[in-house]
């Protein structure tokens, strides 16, 4: 777990991954998504530390994207559910 605040991690994320927003609503939206990603990473890392999973997670250039946006950018297409 990072000792940096969410805001500090956000600023570092933007700098590291060359993310630029016009501020306002878009930046606020992306920051909230980023915070959700941080919580998921923290939860997963806690499971890793307990030996409940075999891999680690961390922040990457997708951390400000919704799952839907990430799927569309990675070319993943949902499979139809079988009855």
Buried (B, 14 or more C-beta within 10 A) or exposed (E): EEEEEBEEBBEEBBEEEEBEBEEEEEBEEBBEBBBBBBEEBEEBBEEBEEEEEEEEBEBEEBBBBBEEEEEEEEEEEEEEEEE
